[in-house]
Amino acid sequence: MRFFALTGGLAGALPWALACVLALAVALELVWAPAFVPGMSGVALADNACDRPATDADALECATLRLRGAEREMAIYLDDLLKSEEPEVAEALKQAQAAWLQWREAEGALAAAGVKDKGLAQLARRRQEAQLTEDRVKDLKSLSGS
């Protein structure tokens, strides 16, 4: 009863409760979304919303979704490989991954370097990083034997 008194009664509690339910739904989708399944792209599962983005901002958001999906998938394969390999192989993989991350960052910067518009430069960088990460996932997947 004290909760209802603090929120202004039942009418005041309903918007707060609805916000909590929506926040929980968003959190569950972030945890359980099919985009987290290895081999599946988050963009491909977004009802093709990223096939033809309407604005540069939409294209950047789609590139970001693509990159984040590939990074999640990459993390899954890396974790599996690190758990299953000999200690010296795991250490070599850690070093290779660190070097690869530096290379990806440099390649992203290079993709953006020739673009004068800052928004388009960011888009070029994000797309390059997404493509390289998707390629890295393929490499890690072949290493894991999947």
The first five atom37 places (N, CA, C, CB, O) and aatype in JSON, in Angstrom:
{
  "aatype": [12, 1, 13, 13, 0, 10, 16, 7, 7, 10, 0, 7, 0, 10, 14, 17, 0, 10, 0, 4, 19, 10, 0, 10, 0, 19, 0, 10, 6, 10, 19, 17, 0, 14, 0, 13, 19, 14, 7, 12, 15, 7, 19, 0, 10, 0, 3, 2, 0, 4, 3, 1, 14, 0, 16, 3, 0, 3, 0, 10, 6, 4, 0, 16, 10, 1, 10, 1, 7, 0, 6, 1, 6, 12, 0, 9, 18, 10, 3, 3, 10, 10, 11, 15, 6, 6, 14, 6, 19, 0, 6, 0, 10, 11, 5, 0, 5, 0, 0, 17, 10, 5, 17, 1, 6, 0, 6, 7, 0, 10, 0, 0, 0, 7, 19, 11, 3, 11, 7, 10, 0, 5, 10, 0, 1, 1, 1, 5, 6, 0, 5, 10, 16, 6, 3, 1, 19, 11, 3, 10, 11, 15, 10, 15, 7, 15],
  "atom_mask": [
    [1, 1, 1, 1, 1],
    [1, 1, 1, 1, 1],
    [1, 1, 1, 1, 1],
    [1, 1, 1, 1, 1],
    [1, 1, 1, 1, 1],
    [1, 1, 1, 1, 1],
    [1, 1, 1, 1, 1],
    [1, 1, 1, 0, 1],
    [1, 1, 1, 0, 1],
    [1, 1, 1, 1, 1],
    [1, 1, 1, 1, 1],
    [1, 1, 1, 0, 1],
    [1, 1, 1, 1, 1],
    [1, 1, 1, 1, 1],
    [1, 1, 1, 1, 1],
    [1, 1, 1, 1, 1],
    [1, 1, 1, 1, 1],
    [1, 1, 1, 1, 1],
    [1, 1, 1, 1, 1],
    [1, 1, 1, 1, 1],
    [1, 1, 1, 1, 1],
    [1, 1, 1, 1, 1],
    [1, 1, 1, 1, 1],
    [1, 1, 1, 1, 1],
    [1, 1, 1, 1, 1],
    [1, 1, 1, 1, 1],
    [1, 1, 1, 1, 1],
    [1, 1, 1, 1, 1],
    [1, 1, 1, 1, 1],
    [1, 1, 1, 1, 1],
    [1, 1, 1, 1, 1],
    [1, 1, 1, 1, 1],
    [1, 1, 1, 1, 1],
    [1, 1, 1, 1, 1],
    [1, 1, 1, 1, 1],
    [1, 1, 1, 1, 1],
    [1, 1, 1, 1, 1],
    [1, 1, 1, 1, 1],
    [1, 1, 1, 0, 1],
    [1, 1, 1, 1, 1],
    [1, 1, 1, 1, 1],
    [1, 1, 1, 0, 1],
    [1, 1, 1, 1, 1],
    [1, 1, 1, 1, 1],
    [1, 1, 1, 1, 1],
    [1, 1, 1, 1, 1],
    [1, 1, 1, 1, 1],
    [1, 1, 1, 1, 1],
    [1, 1, 1, 1, 1],
    [1, 1, 1, 1, 1],
    [1, 1, 1, 1, 1],
    [1, 1, 1, 1, 1],
    [1, 1, 1, 1, 1],
    [1, 1, 1, 1, 1],
    [1, 1, 1, 1, 1],
    [1, 1, 1, 1, 1],
    [1, 1, 1, 1, 1],
    [1, 1, 1, 1, 1],
    [1, 1, 1, 1, 1],
    [1, 1, 1, 1, 1],
    [1, 1, 1, 1, 1],
    [1, 1, 1, 1, 1],
    [1, 1, 1, 1, 1],
    [1, 1, 1, 1, 1],
    [1, 1, 1, 1, 1],
    [1, 1, 1, 1, 1],
    [1, 1, 1, 1, 1],
    [1, 1, 1, 1, 1],
    [1, 1, 1, 0, 1],
    [1, 1, 1, 1, 1],
    [1, 1, 1, 1, 1],
    [1, 1, 1, 1, 1],
    [1, 1, 1, 1, 1],
    [1, 1, 1, 1, 1],
    [1, 1, 1, 1, 1],
    [1, 1, 1, 1, 1],
    [1, 1, 1, 1, 1],
    [1, 1, 1, 1, 1],
    [1, 1, 1, 1, 1],
    [1, 1, 1, 1, 1],
    [1, 1, 1, 1, 1],
    [1, 1, 1, 1, 1],
    [1, 1, 1, 1, 1],
    [1, 1, 1, 1, 1],
    [1, 1, 1, 1, 1],
    [1, 1, 1, 1, 1],
    [1, 1, 1, 1, 1],
    [1, 1, 1, 1, 1],
    [1, 1, 1, 1, 1],
    [1, 1, 1, 1, 1],
    [1, 1, 1, 1, 1],
    [1, 1, 1, 1, 1],
    [1, 1, 1, 1, 1],
    [1, 1, 1, 1, 1],
    [1, 1, 1, 1, 1],
    [1, 1, 1, 1, 1],
    [1, 1, 1, 1, 1],
    [1, 1, 1, 1, 1],
    [1, 1, 1, 1, 1],
    [1, 1, 1, 1, 1],
    [1, 1, 1, 1, 1],
    [1, 1, 1, 1, 1],
    [1, 1, 1, 1, 1],
    [1, 1, 1, 1, 1],
    [1, 1, 1, 1, 1],
    [1, 1, 1, 1, 1],
    [1, 1, 1, 1, 1],
    [1, 1, 1, 0, 1],
    [1, 1, 1, 1, 1],
    [1, 1, 1, 1, 1],
    [1, 1, 1, 1, 1],
    [1, 1, 1, 1, 1],
    [1, 1, 1, 1, 1],
    [1, 1, 1, 0, 1],
    [1, 1, 1, 1, 1],
    [1, 1, 1, 1, 1],
    [1, 1, 1, 1, 1],
    [1, 1, 1, 1, 1],
    [1, 1, 1, 0, 1],
    [1, 1, 1, 1, 1],
    [1, 1, 1, 1, 1],
    [1, 1, 1, 1, 1],
    [1, 1, 1, 1, 1],
    [1, 1, 1, 1, 1],
    [1, 1, 1, 1, 1],
    [1, 1, 1, 1, 1],
    [1, 1, 1, 1, 1],
    [1, 1, 1, 1, 1],
    [1, 1, 1, 1, 1],
    [1, 1, 1, 1, 1],
    [1, 1, 1, 1, 1],
    [1, 1, 1, 1, 1],
    [1, 1, 1, 1, 1],
    [1, 1, 1, 1, 1],
    [1, 1, 1, 1, 1],
    [1, 1, 1, 1, 1],
    [1, 1, 1, 1, 1],
    [1, 1, 1, 1, 1],
    [1, 1, 1, 1, 1],
    [1, 1, 1, 1, 1],
    [1, 1, 1, 1, 1],
    [1, 1, 1, 1, 1],
    [1, 1, 1, 1, 1],
    [1, 1, 1, 1, 1],
    [1, 1, 1, 0, 1],
    [1, 1, 1, 1, 1]
  ],
  "atom_positions": [
    [[0.82, -1.2, 0.0], [0.0, 0.0, 0.0], [0.86, 1.26, 0.0], [-0.93, 0.0, 1.2], [0.5, 2.27, -0.61]],
    [[1.99, 1.19, 0.69], [2.83, 2.37, 0.73], [3.3, 2.75, -0.68], [4.04, 2.12, 1.65], [3.41, 3.93, -0.99]],
    [[3.57, 1.75, -1.55], [4.0, 2.02, -2.92], [2.95, 2.84, -3.66], [4.27, 0.7, -3.68], [3.27, 3.81, -4.34]],
    [[1.67, 2.43, -3.52], [0.6, 3.16, -4.19], [0.47, 4.58, -3.66], [-0.71, 2.42, -4.04], [0.18, 5.5, -4.42]],
    [[0.69, 4.77, -2.36], [0.61, 6.11, -1.79], [1.74, 6.99, -2.34], [0.68, 6.05, -0.25], [1.52, 8.17, -2.62]],
    [[2.93, 6.42, -2.5], [4.07, 7.2, -3.0], [3.93, 7.54, -4.47], [5.37, 6.44, -2.78], [4.44, 8.57, -4.91]],
    [[3.25, 6.71, -5.24], [3.13, 6.94, -6.68], [1.84, 7.64, -7.06], [3.23, 5.63, -7.42], [1.57, 7.84, -8.24]],
    [[1.05, 8.0, -6.08], [-0.2, 8.7, -6.37], [-1.37, 7.76, -6.61], [0.0, 0.0, 0.0], [-2.28, 8.07, -7.38]],
    [[-1.34, 6.63, -5.95], [-2.42, 5.66, -6.09], [-2.19, 4.75, -7.29], [0.0, 0.0, 0.0], [-1.13, 4.75, -7.91]],
    [[-3.21, 3.97, -7.6], [-3.13, 3.0, -8.68], [-2.88, 3.7, -10.02], [-4.42, 2.17, -8.76], [-2.11, 3.21, -10.84]],
    [[-3.52, 4.84, -10.23], [-3.35, 5.56, -11.49], [-1.89, 6.01, -11.67], [-4.29, 6.77, -11.54], [-1.38, 6.0, -12.79]],
    [[-1.24, 6.39, -10.61], [0.16, 6.8, -10.69], [1.1, 5.62, -10.83], [0.0, 0.0, 0.0], [2.19, 5.75, -11.39]],
    [[0.69, 4.46, -10.31], [1.54, 3.28, -10.36], [1.52, 2.62, -11.73], [1.11, 2.28, -9.31], [2.5, 1.99, -12.12]],
    [[0.42, 2.75, -12.48], [0.32, 2.06, -13.76], [1.38, 2.51, -14.77], [-1.05, 2.29, -14.34], [2.01, 1.64, -15.38]],
    [[1.62, 3.8, -14.97], [2.67, 4.17, -15.93], [4.05, 3.65, -15.5], [2.71, 5.69, -16.09], [4.85, 3.23, -16.33]],
    [[4.31, 3.7, -14.2], [5.6, 3.21, -13.7], [5.72, 1.71, -13.93], [5.76, 3.54, -12.21], [6.77, 1.22, -14.35]],
    [[4.65, 0.97, -13.65], [4.66, -0.49, -13.85], [4.81, -0.82, -15.33], [3.38, -1.13, -13.29], [5.53, -1.75, -15.68]],
    [[4.12, -0.07, -16.19], [4.24, -0.28, -17.62], [5.67, -0.02, -18.09], [3.25, 0.61, -18.39], [6.19, -0.76, -18.92]],
    [[6.29, 1.01, -17.58], [7.67, 1.31, -17.92], [8.59, 0.17, -17.5], [8.12, 2.62, -17.27], [9.53, -0.18, -18.23]],
    [[8.34, -0.4, -16.34], [9.15, -1.54, -15.86], [8.97, -2.75, -16.76], [8.77, -1.9, -14.42], [9.94, -3.43, -17.08]],
    [[7.74, -3.02, -17.17], [7.47, -4.15, -18.05], [8.15, -3.93, -19.4], [5.94, -4.36, -18.24], [8.75, -4.86, -19.95]],
    [[8.07, -2.73, -19.94], [8.73, -2.44, -21.21], [10.24, -2.55, -21.09], [8.36, -1.05, -21.7], [10.9, -3.08, -21.98]],
    [[10.79, -2.06, -19.99], [12.24, -2.17, -19.79], [12.66, -3.63, -19.7], [12.67, -1.42, -18.51], [13.7, -4.02, -20.24]],
    [[11.86, -4.44, -19.03], [12.15, -5.86, -18.94], [12.08, -6.52, -20.31], [11.19, -6.54, -17.96], [12.91, -7.37, -20.64]],
    [[11.09, -6.16, -21.1], [10.95, -6.73, -22.45], [12.16, -6.37, -23.31], [9.65, -6.24, -23.12], [12.67, -7.21, -24.05]],
    [[12.61, -5.13, -23.22], [13.78, -4.71, -23.97], [15.01, -5.48, -23.5], [14.01, -3.2, -23.84], [15.8, -5.95, -24.32]],
    [[15.16, -5.61, -22.2], [16.3, -6.34, -21.66], [16.28, -7.79, -22.1], [16.31, -6.25, -20.13], [17.32, -8.34, -22.46]],
    [[15.13, -8.41, -22.07], [15.04, -9.81, -22.5], [15.34, -9.95, -23.98], [13.65, -10.37, -22.19], [15.99, -10.92, -24.39]],
    [[14.89, -9.0, -24.79], [15.19, -9.08, -26.21], [16.68, -8.92, -26.44], [14.41, -8.0, -27.0], [17.25, -9.59, -27.31]],
    [[17.33, -8.06, -25.67], [18.77, -7.89, -25.81], [19.51, -9.17, -25.44], [19.25, -6.74, -24.96], [20.56, -9.47, -26.01]],
    [[18.98, -9.91, -24.48], [19.63, -11.13, -24.05], [19.27, -12.3, -24.94], [19.27, -11.45, -22.61], [20.14, -13.12, -25.25]],
    [[18.02, -12.4, -25.36], [17.55, -13.58, -26.07], [17.31, -13.37, -27.55], [16.3, -14.05, -25.45], [16.86, -14.29, -28.23]],
    [[17.6, -12.18, -28.07], [17.33, -11.92, -29.49], [18.07, -12.9, -30.37], [17.73, -10.5, -29.85], [19.22, -13.24, -30.08]],
    [[17.46, -13.36, -31.44], [18.12, -14.29, -32.35], [19.4, -13.74, -32.95], [17.19, -14.68, -33.45], [20.21, -14.5, -33.47]],
    [[19.61, -12.42, -32.89], [20.84, -11.85, -33.42], [22.06, -12.36, -32.67], [20.78, -10.33, -33.35], [23.18, -12.23, -33.16]],
    [[21.87, -12.93, -31.49], [22.98, -13.43, -30.7], [23.36, -14.85, -31.07], [22.65, -13.36, -29.24], [24.36, -15.37, -30.57]],
    [[22.6, -15.47, -31.93], [22.88, -16.85, -32.31], [24.01, -16.86, -33.33], [21.62, -17.54, -32.88], [23.93, -16.15, -34.33]],
    [[25.06, -17.65, -33.11], [26.15, -17.68, -34.08], [25.64, -18.04, -35.47], [27.23, -18.67, -33.64], [24.77, -18.9, -35.64]],
    [[26.2, -17.35, -36.45], [25.83, -17.61, -37.83], [24.64, -16.82, -38.32], [0.0, 0.0, 0.0], [24.26, -16.92, -39.49]],
    [[24.03, -16.02, -37.43], [22.88, -15.24, -37.83], [23.17, -13.77, -37.64], [21.62, -15.66, -37.04], [23.65, -13.36, -36.58]],
    [[22.89, -12.97, -38.63], [23.14, -11.54, -38.58], [21.96, -10.82, -37.96], [23.44, -11.0, -39.97], [20.81, -11.12, -38.28]],
    [[22.23, -9.87, -37.09], [21.17, -9.09, -36.49], [20.43, -8.27, -37.53], [0.0, 0.0, 0.0], [19.21, -8.09, -37.41]],
    [[21.14, -7.78, -38.55], [20.5, -6.99, -39.58], [19.54, -7.85, -40.39], [21.57, -6.35, -40.49], [18.45, -7.4, -40.73]],
    [[19.92, -9.07, -40.7], [19.08, -9.95, -41.49], [17.78, -10.26, -40.76], [19.81, -11.25, -41.82], [16.77, -10.57, -41.4]],
    [[17.79, -10.19, -39.45], [16.61, -10.52, -38.66], [15.74, -9.31, -38.36], [17.03, -11.17, -37.38], [14.71, -9.44, -37.7]],
    [[16.13, -8.16, -38.84], [15.4, -6.94, -38.54], [14.36, -6.64, -39.62], [16.36, -5.76, -38.4], [14.14, -5.48, -39.96]],
    [[13.73, -7.69, -40.14], [12.69, -7.54, -41.17], [13.2, -6.7, -42.34], [11.43, -6.89, -40.56], [12.45, -5.91, -42.91]],
    [[14.43, -6.88, -42.69], [15.04, -6.2, -43.83], [14.97, -4.68, -43.73], [14.38, -6.64, -45.1], [15.02, -3.98, -44.74]],
    [[14.87, -4.16, -42.51], [14.79, -2.72, -42.31], [16.05, -2.01, -42.77], [14.53, -2.42, -40.85], [16.01, -0.81, -43.06]],
    [[17.14, -2.71, -42.85], [18.4, -2.08, -43.23], [18.74, -2.28, -44.71], [19.52, -2.63, -42.38], [19.81, -1.88, -45.16]],
    [[17.84, -2.9, -45.46], [18.1, -3.07, -46.89], [18.18, -1.74, -47.61], [17.02, -3.93, -47.51], [19.02, -1.55, -48.49]],
    [[17.3, -0.83, -47.24], [17.26, 0.49, -47.87], [17.05, 1.57, -46.81], [16.15, 0.56, -48.95], [15.94, 2.08, -46.66]],
    [[18.11, 1.9, -46.07], [17.93, 2.94, -45.05], [17.53, 4.27, -45.69], [19.21, 3.11, -44.22], [18.04, 4.64, -46.75]],
    [[16.64, 4.99, -45.03], [16.1, 6.23, -45.58], [17.08, 7.4, -45.45], [14.81, 6.58, -44.88], [17.08, 8.31, -46.28]],
    [[17.91, 7.37, -44.42], [18.83, 8.49, -44.19], [20.23, 7.96, -43.88], [18.32, 9.39, -43.02], [20.42, 6.77, -43.65]],
    [[21.18, 8.86, -43.88], [22.54, 8.47, -43.49], [22.58, 8.01, -42.04], [23.52, 9.65, -43.69], [23.33, 7.1, -41.69]],
    [[21.76, 8.63, -41.2], [21.7, 8.22, -39.79], [21.16, 6.79, -39.68], [20.81, 9.19, -38.97], [21.64, 6.01, -38.87]],
    [[20.16, 6.47, -40.49], [19.63, 5.1, -40.51], [20.7, 4.12, -40.98], [18.39, 5.0, -41.41], [20.84, 3.03, -40.43]],
    [[21.45, 4.51, -42.01], [22.52, 3.64, -42.52], [23.58, 3.42, -41.46], [23.15, 4.25, -43.8], [24.11, 2.32, -41.33]],
    [[23.9, 4.46, -40.71], [24.88, 4.33, -39.63], [24.36, 3.4, -38.55], [25.23, 5.7, -39.03], [25.11, 2.58, -38.02]],
    [[23.09, 3.53, -38.21], [22.49, 2.65, -37.21], [22.53, 1.19, -37.68], [21.04, 3.07, -36.9], [22.83, 0.29, -36.9]],
    [[22.24, 0.98, -38.95], [22.27, -0.38, -39.49], [23.7, -0.94, -39.48], [21.7, -0.4, -40.94], [23.91, -2.1, -39.14]],
    [[24.66, -0.12, -39.85], [26.06, -0.56, -39.82], [26.48, -0.87, -38.39], [26.98, 0.51, -40.43], [27.24, -1.82, -38.16]],
    [[26.01, -0.1, -37.45], [26.32, -0.34, -36.04], [25.7, -1.65, -35.57], [25.82, 0.82, -35.17], [26.35, -2.43, -34.87]],
    [[24.45, -1.91, -35.96], [23.81, -3.18, -35.61], [24.58, -4.35, -36.21], [22.35, -3.2, -36.1], [24.78, -5.38, -35.56]],
    [[25.0, -4.18, -37.44], [25.77, -5.24, -38.12], [27.08, -5.49, -37.39], [26.04, -4.86, -39.58], [27.46, -6.64, -37.18]],
    [[27.78, -4.43, -37.01], [29.04, -4.56, -36.29], [28.83, -5.22, -34.94], [29.71, -3.2, -36.12], [29.56, -6.14, -34.57]],
    [[27.84, -4.76, -34.19], [27.6, -5.31, -32.85], [27.21, -6.79, -32.93], [26.49, -4.52, -32.14], [27.65, -7.59, -32.1]],
    [[26.41, -7.16, -33.9], [26.05, -8.56, -34.08], [27.26, -9.42, -34.37], [0.0, 0.0, 0.0], [27.41, -10.51, -33.82]],
    [[28.14, -8.92, -35.24], [29.36, -9.66, -35.57], [30.29, -9.73, -34.36], [30.08, -9.01, -36.76], [30.95, -10.75, -34.15]],
    [[30.34, -8.67, -33.57], [31.2, -8.69, -32.37], [30.69, -9.7, -31.35], [31.27, -7.29, -31.74], [31.48, -10.39, -30.71]],
    [[29.37, -9.78, -31.19], [28.81, -10.78, -30.27], [29.13, -12.2, -30.74], [27.28, -10.61, -30.14], [29.5, -13.06, -29.94]],
    [[28.99, -12.42, -32.04], [29.29, -13.73, -32.6], [30.78, -14.05, -32.46], [28.86, -13.8, -34.07], [31.15, -15.18, -32.14]],
    [[31.62, -13.07, -32.69], [33.06, -13.25, -32.55], [33.4, -13.62, -31.11], [33.81, -11.97, -32.98], [34.23, -14.49, -30.87]],
    [[32.77, -12.97, -30.16], [33.04, -13.25, -28.74], [32.68, -14.69, -28.39], [32.26, -12.28, -27.85], [33.37, -15.33, -27.6]],
    [[31.6, -15.19, -28.97], [31.19, -16.57, -28.71], [32.27, -17.54, -29.18], [29.85, -16.89, -29.41], [32.66, -18.44, -28.44]],
    [[32.74, -17.36, -30.41], [33.76, -18.25, -30.94], [35.08, -18.11, -30.18], [33.98, -17.98, -32.42], [35.75, -19.11, -29.92]],
    [[35.45, -16.88, -29.83], [36.68, -16.68, -29.07], [36.61, -17.39, -27.72], [36.95, -15.19, -28.86], [37.55, -18.08, -27.33]],
    [[35.5, -17.23, -27.03], [35.34, -17.89, -25.72], [35.45, -19.4, -25.86], [34.0, -17.51, -25.09], [36.13, -20.06, -25.07]],
    [[34.77, -19.94, -26.86], [34.82, -21.39, -27.07], [36.25, -21.85, -27.37], [33.89, -21.8, -28.22], [36.71, -22.86, -26.82]],
    [[36.94, -21.12, -28.22], [38.31, -21.5, -28.57], [39.24, -21.39, -27.37], [38.82, -20.63, -29.71], [40.08, -22.27, -27.15]],
    [[39.1, -20.33, -26.6], [39.99, -20.14, -25.45], [39.77, -21.21, -24.39], [39.77, -18.76, -24.85], [40.71, -21.6, -23.7]],
    [[38.56, -21.68, -24.26], [38.25, -22.72, -23.27], [38.77, -24.09, -23.7], [36.75, -22.79, -23.04], [39.11, -24.91, -22.86]],
    [[38.82, -24.32, -25.0], [39.12, -25.67, -25.48], [40.58, -25.88, -25.89], [38.25, -25.98, -26.63], [40.97, -27.02, -26.15]],
    [[41.36, -24.84, -25.96], [42.72, -24.97, -26.47], [43.74, -25.14, -25.33], [43.08, -23.76, -27.31], [43.48, -24.83, -24.17]],
    [[44.91, -25.64, -25.72], [46.05, -25.74, -24.81], [46.44, -24.32, -24.36], [47.26, -26.47, -25.49], [46.17, -23.36, -25.08]],
    [[47.06, -24.19, -23.19], [47.41, -22.86, -22.7], [48.26, -22.04, -23.68], [48.15, -22.99, -21.4], [48.04, -20.84, -23.83]],
    [[49.23, -22.68, -24.35], [50.09, -21.92, -25.27], [49.31, -21.51, -26.53], [51.33, -22.75, -25.67], [49.57, -20.46, -27.11]],
    [[48.36, -22.33, -26.95], [47.53, -21.98, -28.09], [46.58, -20.85, -27.71], [46.74, -23.22, -28.6], [46.36, -19.93, -28.5]],
    [[46.02, -20.92, -26.52], [45.12, -19.87, -26.04], [45.86, -18.54, -25.94], [44.53, -20.26, -24.67], [45.31, -17.49, -26.29]],
    [[47.09, -18.57, -25.46], [47.88, -17.33, -25.37], [48.17, -16.76, -26.76], [49.2, -17.59, -24.61], [48.09, -15.55, -26.97]],
    [[48.51, -17.64, -27.69], [48.75, -17.19, -29.07], [47.49, -16.59, -29.67], [49.25, -18.36, -29.94], [47.55, -15.59, -30.39]],
    [[46.34, -17.2, -29.37], [45.07, -16.67, -29.87], [44.78, -15.3, -29.27], [43.93, -17.64, -29.54], [44.31, -14.41, -29.98]],
    [[45.05, -15.12, -27.99], [44.84, -13.81, -27.35], [45.7, -12.75, -28.02], [45.17, -13.88, -25.84], [45.23, -11.64, -28.29]],
    [[46.96, -13.08, -28.28], [47.87, -12.12, -28.92], [47.41, -11.82, -30.35], [49.31, -12.67, -28.93], [47.44, -10.67, -30.79]],
    [[47.0, -12.86, -31.07], [46.54, -12.66, -32.43], [45.28, -11.79, -32.45], [46.26, -14.02, -33.11], [45.12, -10.94, -33.33]],
    [[44.39, -12.01, -31.5], [43.16, -11.23, -31.45], [43.46, -9.77, -31.12], [42.2, -11.82, -30.4], [42.85, -8.87, -31.7]],
    [[44.38, -9.53, -30.21], [44.76, -8.15, -29.88], [45.34, -7.45, -31.11], [45.78, -8.12, -28.71], [45.01, -6.3, -31.39]],
    [[46.2, -8.14, -31.84], [46.78, -7.56, -33.05], [45.7, -7.34, -34.11], [47.9, -8.49, -33.61], [45.71, -6.33, -34.81]],
    [[44.77, -8.28, -34.22], [43.7, -8.14, -35.18], [42.84, -6.92, -34.86], [42.84, -9.4, -35.22], [42.45, -6.18, -35.76]],
    [[42.54, -6.71, -33.57], [41.73, -5.55, -33.18], [42.42, -4.24, -33.56], [41.46, -5.57, -31.67], [41.76, -3.31, -34.02]],
    [[43.72, -4.17, -33.37], [44.46, -2.97, -33.76], [44.39, -2.78, -35.27], [45.93, -3.06, -33.31], [44.2, -1.66, -35.76]],
    [[44.55, -3.87, -36.01], [44.48, -3.8, -37.46], [43.1, -3.34, -37.92], [44.82, -5.17, -38.08], [42.99, -2.51, -38.83]],
    [[42.04, -3.88, -37.3], [40.68, -3.49, -37.67], [40.47, -2.0, -37.43], [39.65, -4.3, -36.87], [39.88, -1.31, -38.26]],
    [[40.96, -1.5, -36.3], [40.83, -0.07, -36.01], [41.55, 0.77, -37.06], [41.37, 0.24, -34.61], [41.03, 1.8, -37.5]],
    [[42.75, 0.34, -37.44], [43.52, 1.08, -38.45], [42.82, 1.05, -39.8], [44.94, 0.49, -38.57], [42.78, 2.06, -40.5]],
    [[42.28, -0.09, -40.17], [41.55, -0.21, -41.44], [40.29, 0.66, -41.42], [41.19, -1.68, -41.72], [39.94, 1.26, -42.44]],
    [[39.62, 0.71, -40.3], [38.44, 1.57, -40.18], [38.82, 3.03, -40.33], [0.0, 0.0, 0.0], [38.12, 3.78, -41.02]],
    [[39.9, 3.43, -39.7], [40.38, 4.81, -39.83], [40.74, 5.12, -41.27], [41.59, 5.05, -38.91], [40.46, 6.21, -41.77]],
    [[41.37, 4.18, -41.94], [41.74, 4.36, -43.34], [40.5, 4.53, -44.21], [42.57, 3.18, -43.83], [40.49, 5.38, -45.1]],
    [[39.48, 3.74, -43.98], [38.24, 3.84, -44.76], [37.59, 5.21, -44.59], [37.25, 2.74, -44.34], [36.97, 5.73, -45.52]],
    [[37.73, 5.8, -43.41], [37.1, 7.09, -43.13], [37.98, 8.27, -43.54], [36.78, 7.2, -41.65], [37.49, 9.39, -43.69]],
    [[39.27, 8.03, -43.72], [40.22, 9.12, -43.93], [39.91, 9.97, -45.16], [41.61, 8.56, -44.06], [40.1, 11.18, -45.12]],
    [[39.46, 9.38, -46.23], [39.23, 10.14, -47.44], [37.86, 10.75, -47.56], [0.0, 0.0, 0.0], [37.54, 11.36, -48.58]],
    [[37.04, 10.61, -46.54], [35.66, 11.1, -46.6], [35.57, 12.41, -45.84], [34.67, 10.04, -46.01], [35.87, 12.48, -44.65]],
    [[35.14, 13.46, -46.54], [35.12, 14.8, -45.93], [33.97, 14.98, -44.94], [35.03, 15.86, -47.01], [34.16, 15.58, -43.88]],
    [[32.79, 14.48, -45.26], [31.65, 14.6, -44.37], [31.83, 13.68, -43.17], [30.33, 14.27, -45.12], [32.05, 12.48, -43.33]],
    [[31.75, 14.24, -41.96], [32.02, 13.46, -40.74], [31.04, 12.3, -40.56], [31.97, 14.35, -39.52], [31.43, 11.21, -40.15]],
    [[29.78, 12.53, -40.86], [28.78, 11.47, -40.73], [29.04, 10.33, -41.7], [0.0, 0.0, 0.0], [28.93, 9.16, -41.33]],
    [[29.38, 10.68, -42.94], [29.67, 9.66, -43.93], [30.99, 8.96, -43.63], [29.7, 10.26, -45.32], [31.16, 7.78, -43.93]],
    [[31.93, 9.69, -43.05], [33.2, 9.08, -42.65], [32.96, 8.04, -41.55], [34.21, 10.16, -42.17], [33.54, 6.95, -41.57]],
    [[32.11, 8.4, -40.62], [31.78, 7.45, -39.55], [31.08, 6.22, -40.12], [30.89, 8.13, -38.49], [31.33, 5.1, -39.68]],
    [[30.21, 6.43, -41.1], [29.51, 5.33, -41.75], [30.51, 4.43, -42.49], [28.45, 5.86, -42.72], [30.42, 3.2, -42.4]],
    [[31.45, 5.02, -43.21], [32.45, 4.24, -43.94], [33.29, 3.41, -42.97], [33.36, 5.16, -44.78], [33.58, 2.24, -43.22]],
    [[33.66, 4.03, -41.87], [34.45, 3.32, -40.86], [33.67, 2.15, -40.27], [34.88, 4.28, -39.74], [34.18, 1.03, -40.16]],
    [[32.43, 2.42, -39.9], [31.6, 1.38, -39.27], [31.36, 0.22, -40.22], [30.27, 1.98, -38.82], [31.4, -0.94, -39.81]],
    [[31.11, 0.52, -41.48], [30.9, -0.54, -42.47], [32.16, -1.39, -42.65], [30.46, 0.05, -43.82], [32.09, -2.61, -42.74]],
    [[33.31, -0.71, -42.7], [34.57, -1.44, -42.85], [34.82, -2.35, -41.64], [35.75, -0.46, -43.03], [35.2, -3.51, -41.79]],
    [[34.61, -1.81, -40.46], [34.81, -2.6, -39.24], [33.84, -3.77, -39.19], [34.65, -1.71, -38.0], [34.21, -4.86, -38.75]],
    [[32.6, -3.57, -39.62], [31.62, -4.65, -39.62], [32.05, -5.75, -40.58], [30.23, -4.13, -40.01], [31.98, -6.94, -40.24]],
    [[32.49, -5.37, -41.78], [32.91, -6.38, -42.77], [34.11, -7.16, -42.26], [33.24, -5.7, -44.11], [34.15, -8.39, -42.38]],
    [[35.08, -6.46, -41.71], [36.28, -7.14, -41.19], [35.92, -8.06, -40.03], [37.33, -6.12, -40.75], [36.5, -9.14, -39.89]],
    [[34.99, -7.65, -39.19], [34.59, -8.48, -38.05], [33.84, -9.71, -38.54], [33.72, -7.67, -37.08], [34.04, -10.81, -38.0]],
    [[32.99, -9.55, -39.53], [32.31, -10.72, -40.09], [33.32, -11.7, -40.7], [31.28, -10.27, -41.15], [33.16, -12.91, -40.58]],
    [[34.34, -11.16, -41.34], [35.39, -12.02, -41.89], [36.16, -12.73, -40.78], [36.37, -11.2, -42.75], [36.51, -13.9, -40.91]],
    [[36.41, -12.02, -39.69], [37.11, -12.62, -38.54], [36.27, -13.74, -37.94], [37.42, -11.55, -37.47], [36.81, -14.77, -37.53]],
    [[34.97, -13.56, -37.87], [34.09, -14.6, -37.36], [34.25, -15.87, -38.19], [32.61, -14.13, -37.37], [34.33, -16.97, -37.65]],
    [[34.3, -15.72, -39.5], [34.49, -16.88, -40.38], [35.8, -17.58, -40.07], [34.46, -16.46, -41.85], [35.86, -18.81, -40.03]],
    [[36.85, -16.79, -39.85], [38.16, -17.38, -39.52], [38.11, -18.15, -38.19], [39.24, -16.28, -39.44], [38.6, -19.27, -38.09]],
    [[37.51, -17.52, -37.18], [37.41, -18.17, -35.86], [36.53, -19.41, -35.93], [36.86, -17.19, -34.82], [36.79, -20.41, -35.27]],
    [[35.48, -19.32, -36.73], [34.59, -20.47, -36.88], [35.35, -21.64, -37.5], [33.37, -20.1, -37.73], [35.17, -22.78, -37.07]],
    [[36.18, -21.38, -38.49], [36.94, -22.47, -39.11], [37.98, -23.01, -38.15], [37.61, -22.0, -40.4], [38.28, -24.2, -38.18]],
    [[38.56, -22.15, -37.29], [39.5, -22.62, -36.28], [38.83, -23.55, -35.26], [40.14, -21.42, -35.56], [39.42, -24.51, -34.78]],
    [[37.57, -23.21, -34.96], [36.86, -24.01, -33.95], [36.31, -25.31, -34.52], [35.72, -23.2, -33.36], [35.87, -26.19, -33.78]],
    [[36.34, -25.43, -35.85], [35.84, -26.65, -36.47], [34.33, -26.67, -36.61], [0.0, 0.0, 0.0], [33.75, -27.72, -36.89]],
    [[33.69, -25.53, -36.41], [32.21, -25.45, -36.52], [31.77, -25.34, -37.96], [31.67, -24.25, -35.72], [30.57, -25.27, -38.24]]
  ]
}
